[in-house]
Structure formats: structure tokens, C-alpha cells
Amino acid sequence: MKRNKLMILLGAGMLLVTSCGKEFLQKLPQGQLSEPQVGNKDGVEGALIGAYSILNGNVSGTWGNYASAPSQWLFGEVASDNAHKGSELTDQTPMNMIETYNAISTNDNLSQMWQVYFEGILRCNNTLKLLAADQAGPKEISAERAKEIEAEAKMLRGHYNFFLWRIFKNVPIITEAITTAEAQTIPNDKDITPAIEEDFKFAVANLPATKIKDEFGRMDKNAAKAYLGKLYLYQKKYAQALTLFKEVMAGKDITTMPYWNNFDVTKENGPEVVMVAKHAINSNGAADNSNVGDMLSGLYGSSPVGCCGFYQPTIDLVNSFQVDANGLPLSTTAYRATPYLSDLKNPTDSYALDVSLKFDPRLDYTVGRRGVSYLDYGIMPGNAWIRDAKYAGPFVTIKTMIPVAQFATNAAPGANYLTGLDVNIIRLADVWLMAAECEVEANNLPGALKLVNDIRKRAATLPAKKTGTGANAAAYNVKPYPSFTSQDAARTAVRTERRIELAMEGHRFFDLVRWGVAKSVLESYSSFEGTYLPAYKGLTFSANSEYWPVPQVEIDRSNGALK
């Protein structure tokens, strides 16, 4: 089992602390503890761990938590030009509506996202309530630790609110001062970002510089600074964001940090981790604390995983890894003019991999394609691992998978799609490229150039992936930019690098929205992708498509307070 896993408490820390009216036989409901029972040091610490446990997007059970996955694969990638829902057209059809910008308020993916992340907010608020009661009374918790707990809870609350805000925009502000009854009627007519900023600022001021108890899943000052900077970036407060990003990056050299360690289940607690959702398979084989939200991304058919065939990279994403003779990315127009399609039009035994094609090596660490080695599974065989290539394309994902050699310790028995692979919510490469974006907007092109080239220099050290004969699977090449000739050129380079470096990690759709280019990019993508996969032809992206509707069930529960 992995060490340094943040233990997930499935007891008192998860439970609601509310005042109860008359209940049957005047008994507390089963599964709940009263405030006096948890209003002590152990109870506060337990409640805090319960708040942490929502980071993996799972309240209970191992099925159905797909929309709330910390990777945000559905909203962040499938809704973008990076990924398809995958599987078959008729499987999980509400996800089709997310992918094609047709989701309505009754879509169950929306209600699940809303309910899970507000559960996280509730647990944060309950932690703060219990902490305040201790500090007003027995003071079992030291003043120093009380500040840390408050900062951890507010950092988590800020995260849950941020995820909700990016998806719904119009979100009610629920704090520890609001009762359960009041929370049901709070309107969503105020900008929630000031509340998120306040929580992150408190975390920056009060979290320690290192992980509490050396647990990598805990919050620390760098995580808070990175997240506050990210919020500022969304608000176009570039100077404020850059200051924070520089503090997070200080003294670090990302070029020496192995890229694949971010996705290696045995090497997750490395220096690039900033904020992470920790996952684990329990010693008894239980998988409730695993990466249940990502389970659908498992490979289909004859693959060692055997389920479930969702979350497939797009043809457009794969081709964005094409490079020119100088090892620099091709323009969108250029790579779409001569697209690589793998075996989409020739899925037979006569298919031969073209190893002369020029690709950034990160392609084959992001995408599984026919004829190329895939972890320790052997050579990716094409359709044998795909449910319906004519619907969702010939490619599969890699970053969410673990090697066969790790199944015994890091996968659930008999369910290899449930694993202990962590999910990075923020890693250093994300911070590097956000800082580069800030430098571009400040017109500091040399500063942006260095940061982008740091990422590219690291990519150049990736070992070549091989074919079945041991040959390199492509003419791999990635080189630093010699210069940025203009601010527009620099902006394009940074945005391209974010797509390539962070592909399939949950960022792309939100990036397109905050850049103000979602409509043009996604409708152009639809025209290209739909040429080869008809299901994606003719997609229309409106201003309303940047956010999703508040779930109807929540509007009904609020008696119309939510809009």
C-alpha cells in the first residue's frame, strides 16, 4: 500500500452537525452524532478529514461519481476539443448533452456535481463550527493548530466553491454562519469570487510552508498561493497572480522533474505536486477511496483493464502534437490539412504505423494509438480496446491508467479500472504556464519565453515510445522557441503549450472560456472533427454554453430562490 495517504474518515467527520426537531421516538438518526459528541479535538480533526475526503468527488459508493471527479474530465475535457465521451452513442446519454452543449437543468451530471461539491462545503462549514465551539469553550485545540485547521477548512471550501463557480457561475454563498434551514433559501444572485478570494487569502496567511504531518494530501501555503493566483488569472489580475506564481516557483527547476512521475502510481508524491486528490485501495480491497470518478476511462475489450471505454482523445488533440522540422508546434490550419487518423479508415491487419510522422513525444504519454507500446500492456492493438471507433475515434487515454504490474497493490480485486492513482488538481507545470500567461499579458516576452521553454526542455528528455519491432514510434522532436516575435505569437505559444502539456487533465474547456475563445475554437473544431466522426459535426456554441444551468432539483428545493 502507498504511504503518506491521507486517511479518509467514513465516520463522524463526514456527518452533519445540525439542530434536530422532533424525530421518531426522539432519537438521533442512525449514522449521525450530536454536536457534544464531536465537539472535541478528535471530533474537529475528524470533521476536517471528512471535508478533505470530498476532494475525490465521492460521497459514498464506487459507481456514478463521474461528473464530480477531481480530474473534471467531463466538464473540463469532454466539453472541449480535447476529448470525446467515448464508449457508444447510447451509453450515458446525459454526457452526450454535456459534450454537445445541449445540457438542460434536469441533466443528472449537473445535479451530481452540485450536490457533491456542496457536500464538501457543508463539511468545511461544520468543521469551522466545531472549531469555533472548541475555541470558545474548552480549547482542547491549541491556538496555533486552530489557525491551521481554520485555514485548511477555508482552503477546501474555496476549492469546492471554485469548481462550482467555473461550471455554474451563479452559485449561492454558504458560510458557517448560515443555518441549514437558511441555506435552502439563499439566492445565487451575488458574485461568489470575493468569498473564494477571502478563503484563499486566509489560507495563504495561515497555512504552514510544508505539508501538515508530512501528508501530501494536506493543504500548505504553496497550494493556497497557487490557487489564489489561479483565481486572479481568471479575473485577469495578471500582476497579482504573477507575484504569487513566482513565490510558488521560487527555487524550483521543473526541467529536472520527470514528467511521467505525475501519472506514475508509485511516484506520485514528487516535487511537482502542488494540490492533489489522494486515492488509495484499502487493505481489504475496498475501492471507495480510489479514483472512482475516473473509472469509466478504463480501456475496453481485450485490454488488461476490461472496462469501460469512455474518455477518448479527439483526432484534433492528437494532431495538435504534430511538429515542424524545427520541433515547434504546427498551426491549427497546418495540422488539420494533413491529419493523422491512425487506423480509423483502415482497421484491418494491413494497417501499418507511419513512424516517420513528426510528433512532440508527449503525444505517446498522453494518447494510446495503434502500433505503439502502452505502459506494460504491450502494443496498443486498435479497435480491440475501443468500443466504437466510428463514433468516438481510434485513440485511448493513458494518464488515468496504471501498469499491469501495479494491479495487485493499486487496483481493486477484479476491477482494474478502480485504482489508487492520484489526481493532480494543480501541479507545477500548470503554475509555470499560468505564470507565462501573466508575463505575456504584461508584454514581458523574454520572461514568457523562458517559462514556456522550461516546459519544452523537460519534454525533450522523454524516452521514445516503441513499436512492436523496437523502433521509435514517431520522429519525435520538441525544441525550445528561439524567440517570441510578438505578443500575439507569445500568447498563441503559451496557449498551445497548456493544451499539449496538460491535455486530459481537466483544464482545457475552462481555459477556452476564460480566454474568450470558446465559441470560435469549438465550432472550428466541430467542423474538422465532424469530417471524420459525424457525431461531432455542426456543434453550435452560444454565450450560454460557457456555463451550465443550475440543476432543476435544486431550484425546486429552494422554492425558487435559485435561478
N, C-alpha and C positions, 0 to 999 in steps of 0.2 A: 504493500500500500504506500501511497505517497505520503511523505512527511510534510509538515507545515501546512496542512489543510486546515482551513477554518472550519471547526466543527459546527454542524448545523443542528440546532436545538429544535426538536419537534414537540416540545412541551410548553412550559409556562411562558417562555419568551415569545411564542407566536400568538398568544391569546389576547383577546380583547379585554381591556380594563374599562368597564362601563358600569354605570349605576343601573340596577335592575328594578323593574316594577314587580308587581305580583306575578309570580310564576307558579306553575303547578306544584302543589304541596310546599310552596315557599322554599324550594330547593334551588341551589345554583345549578345551571345547566351542566351536564356532563362535559368534560373537556375544557372547562373554564375554572380559573382560580380567582378568588376575590382579591381586591387591592391589598388588604392587610397581609394576605398570604404571599404576595410577590413584592410588597413594598419594603424590601430589604436589599442588602448588597447583592446577594446571589440573584434575587429577582430582577434587579435592574440590569445586571450583566446578562442574564438570560434573555430579557426582553430585547437588549441590544443585539444579541446574536440572532434572535428571531427577525429583527429588522435587516440584518445582513443577509439572512437566508433568502430573501426575495431577490437578491442580485441575480440569481439564476433563473428568475422568471417563473418559478414553480412554487405554488402554494401546497399542493399535495397531488400525489399520483404521478405516473410516468407517461401518461398519454394526454394529448390535447393542449399542451402548453406551447404550441408552436409560435403563436403571434406575440407572445411575451418573452421570447428567447432573448438573452442579453446580447447575442450577436446581431439582433434586429435584421435577420436575413430576409424576412418577408417584406417589411416596410423599407428597409434601407437598401436592399439589393434587388429583390424580385420586382419591386416597383420602379426600378431604374433600368438602365440599358446594360447592366452587368449580368443579370441572372434571370432565368425563367423559373416559374414554379416547378416545372418538370412533371414527372410522373405521366399521367394521362389527362386528357381534357376533362373527363368526367369525375376525376378524383379530387376531393377537397375543392369543389367549385367556388365557395366563397373566396378562396385565394385567387382564383381567376379574376374576380372583380377587383381585387387589390392591384393585380398586375396590369389590368387594362383600364384603370382609373374610373371604374363604374361602381365602386362600393357604395352601398346605401347604409343608412343608420342601423339596420337590423342585421348587418353582417357580423357573424359571431367572432371573427378575428378582432373586430373593434371592441366588442364588449369584453373579450378576454384581456386584451391589452389594458383597457381602462380598469377593470376590476383587480387585476394582479398588481399593477403599479400603485393603485390607491391602497391596496392592502399593505404595500411597503410603506406608504406614507403614514397609514394608521399605526403601524408598528413603531415607526420612528416617533410619532407623537405620543404613543403610550410609554415609550422609553423615557421621553422627556418629562412626562407627567410623574412617573415613578421616581425619577431622579430628583425632581423638584420637591416631592414629598419627603424624600430622604434628607435633602439638604435643609429643609425647613424644620425637620424633626431630629431623628437620632443621629444623623450624619455618620452612618456606618461607612460611607464612601469618603475618602479624603478629598479635600478641595481640589487638589491637582488632578486626581483621577476623575472627579466630577466634571471638570472642564473638558477633559479628553472625551468622556462619554457624550457630553452635550455636542461636542464638535463632530464626533463620529456620527451621531444620530442626525445632525443637521446636514452633514455632507451627504449621507444616504438619502435624506429627504430631498435635498437639492437634485440629486441624480434622478430619483423617481419622477420628480416634477419636470425635470428637463426632458426626459424621454417622452412623457405625456405631452408636453408643450410642443415638441417637434412634430408630433403626429396629429394632435387635435387643435393646437394653438389656443383655443378657448377652453381653459381649464379652471375650475374653482380653486381658490387658495384655502387649504385646510391646515390649520396650525393646531398645536397642542392646547391652545386656549379655547378652541371650539368644541362644544359637546357633540356627542354622536347624533343627537336629535337635530341640532343646529346644522351639522354637516350635510344633512339630507336636503336642506333648502338653500344652501349657499349658491348664488348665481355664478356663472362663468363669464361675467361681463367686465372683468378687470385684467389688465396685463399682469401675468404671473412672473415675468422675468425679474422684477425688483425683489420679489420674495426669494427666488432662486439665488440671485446675486447676494442677498443678505446671508443666506445659509452658507454659501461658499466662502464669503469673506470671513465669517465666524470660524469656519473650518481652517482657513489659511492662518488665522491668528492664533488658534488654539491646538491644532494637531501637532504632534511631535514630528521631528525631521525624519525619524526612522519608524518602521512598522512596529506597532504595539505588540509586545510579546513575540516579536520576530515572525508574526503570522502574515504571510504575503497577501492574504485576502483582506487585511485591515486597511483602513484609510491612513494616509500620512499627509504631511504638508505639501509634498510634491504633487500628489494626486489632486489635492484641493487647488493648488496653483494652476495646474494644467486644465482642470475643469472650469475654473473661473475664467482663465484665458480663452477657453473654447466658447464660453458664453459671450464674452466680449467680442470674439471673432464674428459670431452670429449677429451681433449688434453693430458690427463694423467699427468698433472701438479698437482700431488696429494698434495704436501706440500702447494702450493699456495692456492689451493682450500680449504684445511682443515682450514687454517687460517681464511678465510672468513666465512666458515660454523660455526666455533666456535664463531665468533662475532655475527652471526645471532642467535645462540642458547643461548648465554650468559644470565644467569639469568632466564631461562625458564625451566619449568618442564612439559614435554609433557605427563607424566603419569597421570597428573591431568586434561588434556584437553579431554573432551568427544569426542570419535571417531566419533559418528554419527552426531555431530554438523556440520561437514564438508559437510554433504549431507542433512541437515535439512533446508528447505527454510525459516524457522522462526529464525534460529540461525546461520546465515552464517558469520556474522561479528565478529567471535570469535578470540581467540588468536593464533590459528593455521594458520590463513590466512597470507600468505607472498605476493603472487601476484595472482590476481583473475580477471576473466572476469565477470563483473556485468551484471545481467539480470533483467528485470522487465516487467510486464504487465502494459501498460499505463492506466491511469484512465478511458479512453474512451474504453478500451478493446483491443486496438491495440497491436499487438504482435511483431512488427518489432524489438523491443529491448529485446525480450525474447531469450531463448536458442534454436533458430531456427535450429542451426546446429545439435542438438541432438534430434530433434523431431521424427526421424524415430525409435528411441529406445522405443517409446511408446508401451505398451502392446496391443496385438491383440484380436480380437474376443469379448468374453463376459466380458472382463475386464472393469473396470470403465474408462480406457483411450480410448480404442476402436481403436487405430491406433499406430504403423504401423507394428510392428512385426520384426523389424530389431535388430541387435546388441545383439546377444545371446552368453552367456558364453560357452566356449568349455567344453567338457567332461574332457579334460585334466586339465583345470584350476580348475574345481570343485574338482577333485580328488587330486590336489596339496594341498588342505586344510586338507587332512587326516593326523592324528597324531598317534604316537605310545602311549604306556601305560604311558610314561613319559611326554606326552603333547608336544612332539617335532615333527617337520615335518618328514614324511616318505620320503625316497629317491624316485626318479622318477621310478626306477625299481620296488620298493615295491608297490607304489600306483597303478601302471599300472598292476601289477599282479592280483590285486583284485579290479577292478574298480567299483565304484558306478555309476549306469546308470539311476537312478530314474525310471520312468515308460517307458523308451524307448522301451523295449521289451514286456511290459505289460500295455498298456494304458487304460485298461478296469477298470470297477468298482471293480474288485477283487484285484487291486493293494493295497498293504499295505506298508506304510513307515516304514523302519527299523530304529528305534530310538536308537538302540544300537551302531550304527556306530560312530566311534571316529573322530570328526572334530574340527578344530580351529573354534571358534564362529564367526570369521569374514566371514566365508562362507555365513551364512544366513543374513549378512548385505551387501553382495556383489551380491549374486545369489538368484533368486527366484526358488524354486523347489517344486514339487508337495507334498502336505500334510503339508506344513509349512506356518505359518502366514506370510502375505506380507503387510507391512505397516498397514493401517487401511482398506485394501480391503477385508479382510477375508483370508481364506485358499487358497493358490495357487492351482488351480484345474488340472494343467497339460495342455493337448492339447487344452483345451478351450481357452487358452490365447496365443497359438502358431500357426503360420501359417502352418508350415510344419516341424514337429519334425524329420521326417525321413531324411530331408535334412540338417537341422541345429541344431538338438538336442532338448532335453527336458527342457532346462533351459532358464530363462529370467534374465534380469539385474534389479538392484534395485537402484543403486546410482544416476541414472538420473531421477528418479521418485519423485513425491511429493504426500502426502496423499490426499485422497478424501476431507478431512476437509479443505484443503487449496485451492481447486479448485476455489472457489468463488472469492478469492483475488489474487491468484498467478497462475492462468491459464486463457488462452483466452476463452471467452464465446463460447461454442460449439466446442472447440478444446483443450481438456485437455492435449494433447501432447505438446502444446506450453506453457511453464511455465516461471516463474521468478526465477528458480533455478540457482544460480551462478555456475561457473566452476572454481575450483582452478587450476591455472597453476603451481604454486609452493605452497605447504603447508609444515608446519614444519616437518611432518613425512618424507617427501621427503628429506629435508635438513638433518635430523637425519641420515637417511640411506646412503645418499651421504657421510656424514662425516664418518660413519662407514666403507664405502668402502675405503676411503682415509687412515683410520687407518690400515685396513688390508694390503693395499699396502705398508705402512710404517712398516709393521710387528709389529705393536703395538696391539697385540691380546687382552689384557685386555681392552684397550680403545674401540676397536670394540665391544667387548662383552657387555660392559655397554650400549652402544648406541642401539644395537640390542635388548637387554633385556628390555630397557626402552619401546620400542615399544610393546614388547610381554607382559610386565606387564600391559600396558594400555589395550591391547586386552583381557586380563583375566578378566577385570571388566565389559565386555559387558554382559548385561542381556540375558539369554537364550531365543531363539525363541521357539514358542509353536506350537503344533499340534492342531487339532480341539477339542481334548479332554482335552487340557490344559497341556499335558505332554511336557517335553523338546523334541525338535525335533531331538536331537542327544545327544550322550555322549560327550558334549563339554569339551574340555581340551586344555589349552595352558599354557606352563610353560617356565620360563627362561632357557637358556642354562647353564649348570653348568660350562662349560669351552669350549674354542676352542683348540682342541688338535694339530692343525697345521694351517699354513697359508692357505692351500687349503681348510681345513674344515671351516675355518672362512669365506673364500671367498664364498663358497657354501651357508653358512648360511645367509650371507648378501644378496646375490642374490635371495635366496628363500624368504627372508623376504620382499624384494622390490616387488616381484611378488604378495605375499599374501596381504600385506598392501595397495599397490597402484593399485591393479587389477581393470581394467576397467576405469582407469583414464588417459590413453593416453601415458604411459611411456614404455611399455614392448618391443615393436619392436625396439625402439631406444636404449634401454638398451642392447638388444641382439647384435645389430650391434656394438656398442662401445666396448662391451666385446670381440668381435671377435668370438662369438659362434653361430651366427645366422644360419649358414648352418647346423651345427650338431644338434642344438636344434630343428629347424623347420622341418628338414627331419625326425628326430626321432619322433617328434610329429605327422607328417603326417602318419607314419606307424601305430601309435597307434590309432589316431582319425579315420583314414580311415577304421579301422577294424569295427567300429560301424556306421560311416557315410561315405558312399562310395565317396561322392563328394570331400573328402579331402585325398583320397588315392593317393600315388605316386607323391606328390608335389616335385619339384626339385628347389633348391635354389642355384643360381650361384653368383659369385662375383658381377655381375651387379645388382643383386636383392637387394643389400643394399641401393641403391638409385634408384629413378625413372627418366625416361627420361624427358628432357626439353620439354614442350608442343610444338607440331609442329606449332601451330598457332603463337607462339611467335618467333620461328625460322624464319618463313616466314615474320613476321612483321619486324624483324631485318635485313632482306636481307642477312641472313646467318652469321651475327655477332655472334649469339648464336650457340652453338654446343651441 
